[in-house]
Amino acid sequence: MRFLAAFFRPINRFIPWHKLPSRPFIRLSLRLWNLPALRYDLRERNLYDTSRLPARPEPPGYVPPTNPIGIPLSNPFRPVAPFNP
């Protein structure tokens, strides 16, 4: 994977992945080979686990917003629980 990332890194600086040429044969498509390399670079440099960040406390007197029917909207001061199937 490092080889692919190193190969596509200079290309990705100038040409977006969706503008790379695609061929009729899926094995020869530069777009297809570029996506795992791009994902590798993003994981190495950009993705951070935000689930452990501290939540902001609610200010005094804060009333959660509701829609016109009265259903409460999501609270920006409390993190949303992760999805557990």
Secondary structure, 3 states (H helix, E strand, C coil): CHHHHHHHHHHHHHCCHHHCCCCCCHHHCHHHHHHHHHHHHHHHHCCCCCCCCCCCCCCCCCCCCECCCCCECCCCCCCCCCCCC
